[in-house]
């Protein structure tokens, strides 16, 4: 997972969730869904992604 838009967005599927654009590679299996969540604590929080949850 990377922060920011890819250099060539045409190669990705784009989803918008709660105002956040998510660019997903066509090689990622999204049939069972994706979950975007915060991990970590305090000032060490990061976005994480899980598939097939």
N, C-alpha and C positions, 0 to 999 in steps of 0.2 A: 504494500500500500504506500502511495506517495501523496504528498500534499500538493495541491495545485492541479491545473488542467494539463493533460498530456500535450506534447508538441503537435501531434496529429490526432485530433479528436475523432476523425472519420473512422479510425480503426477500432473504436470503442462504442459500446451501447451506453447511452446517457440516461440516468434516472435522477429525478429530483425528489428528495425526501426532506420535508420540513425546511425548505429553502436551501438545502445543501445539494450541490450537484455531485453525483457519483459516476465516475467513468469506469465501466467494467469491461475487461478484456473478453473477446468472444470465446476464449479458451476456458473461461470460468463457468462452471455448471451452476446456473441460477434457478433451475427447475424447482428446487426445494426452498428457495428464498435465500436472502442474505440478511444478516443482522449487523447493524453498525452500532457500536456502543463505546462508552468511555471506559478505559481501564486505568489503573494506577490510582494514586491518591495525592491530595494536596496540589502542589505546583508541578507534580510529575505525571499529570494526566495525559493520556494519548487516546486517539481514536483507534479502534480495532474493528476488524471485520471477521465474521464467522459465516460459513455457508452450511446449508443443510441442518439447521438447528431444529 
